[in-house]
Amino acid sequence: MRRFLMPFVAALPLLSGGCIAKTMVDVVTLPVKAGAQAADWATTSQDESDRNYGRKMREKEAREGKELRKLCKKHPEDERCRGSANNGFRADPGGNRYN
């Protein structure tokens, strides 16, 4: 009986198309893939970082521009309100920072 069973067991991976071997590889590599995915979720790419920084700076410039307009409305004699060329930038949605 044993002689009959040995060739059958040896031929099993060939008959199954390697499904068992592939499943074993998937099971073994699963923790590595999960760890890589967790690391990817936990870190920020350079592109994301640049995009976030740009958004943060545009929001800051818009806030500063709004505050400056309020100040100039109340106190037009303030030196910060004289000539927009002294400001160096303006915060507008068009993205043109320079006068």
C-alpha positions as CSV (number, residue, x, y, z in Angstrom):
1,M,0.0,0.0,0.0
2,R,2.8,2.3,0.8
3,R,4.5,1.9,-2.6
4,F,1.3,3.0,-4.3
5,L,0.8,6.0,-2.0
6,M,4.3,7.5,-2.4
7,P,4.1,8.3,-6.2
8,F,0.7,9.7,-5.7
9,V,1.8,12.1,-2.9
10,A,4.8,13.1,-5.0
11,A,2.6,13.9,-8.0
12,L,0.0,15.8,-6.0
13,P,1.7,19.3,-6.4
14,L,1.9,18.7,-10.2
15,L,-1.7,17.6,-10.4
16,S,-3.0,20.5,-8.3
17,G,-1.2,23.1,-10.5
18,G,0.9,24.4,-7.6
19,C,-2.0,25.7,-5.6
20,I,-0.7,24.3,-2.4
21,A,2.8,25.8,-2.9
22,K,1.2,29.2,-3.9
23,T,-1.0,29.1,-0.8
24,M,2.0,28.4,1.4
25,V,3.9,31.3,-0.1
26,D,0.9,33.6,0.4
27,V,0.6,32.5,4.0
28,V,4.3,33.0,4.7
29,T,4.4,36.5,3.0
30,L,1.2,37.8,4.5
31,P,2.8,39.3,7.6
32,V,5.4,41.0,5.5
33,K,2.8,42.5,3.2
34,A,0.7,43.6,6.2
35,G,3.7,45.3,7.8
36,A,4.6,47.1,4.5
37,Q,1.0,48.3,4.2
38,A,0.9,49.6,7.8
39,A,4.2,51.4,7.2
40,D,2.8,53.0,4.1
41,W,-0.3,54.2,5.9
42,A,1.8,55.5,8.8
43,T,4.2,57.6,6.7
44,T,3.6,60.6,4.4
45,S,5.1,60.7,1.0
46,Q,7.1,63.7,-0.2
47,D,4.3,64.6,-2.6
48,E,1.7,64.6,0.1
49,S,4.0,66.6,2.4
50,D,4.6,69.2,-0.3
51,R,0.9,69.4,-1.1
52,N,0.0,69.8,2.6
53,Y,2.7,72.5,3.1
54,G,1.4,74.4,0.1
55,R,-2.2,74.3,1.3
56,K,-1.1,75.4,4.8
57,M,0.9,78.4,3.4
58,R,-2.0,79.5,1.1
59,E,-4.3,79.4,4.0
60,K,-1.9,81.4,6.1
61,E,-1.4,84.0,3.4
62,A,-5.2,84.3,3.0
63,R,-5.6,84.9,6.7
64,E,-2.8,87.5,6.8
65,G,-4.3,89.3,3.8
66,K,-7.7,89.3,5.4
67,E,-6.3,90.7,8.7
68,L,-4.3,93.3,6.7
69,R,-7.5,94.4,4.9
70,K,-9.3,94.7,8.2
71,L,-6.5,96.7,9.7
72,C,-6.3,99.0,6.7
73,K,-10.0,99.6,6.8
74,K,-9.8,100.7,10.5
75,H,-6.4,102.5,10.3
76,P,-5.6,103.6,6.8
77,E,-2.7,105.7,8.1
78,D,-0.8,102.6,9.3
79,E,2.5,102.2,7.5
80,R,1.6,98.6,6.6
81,C,-1.3,99.9,4.5
82,R,0.8,102.4,2.5
83,G,1.5,101.0,-1.0
84,S,0.9,97.4,-1.6
85,A,4.4,97.1,-3.1
86,N,5.7,97.1,0.5
87,N,3.7,93.9,1.3
88,G,5.5,91.7,-1.2
89,F,2.5,89.4,-1.7
90,R,-1.2,89.3,-1.9
91,A,-3.4,86.4,-1.0
92,D,-5.9,85.8,-3.8
93,P,-7.5,82.6,-5.0
94,G,-5.8,83.0,-8.5
95,G,-2.5,81.9,-7.0
96,N,-0.5,85.0,-8.1
97,R,1.5,86.0,-5.1
98,Y,3.5,88.9,-6.6
99,N,2.2,92.4,-7.4
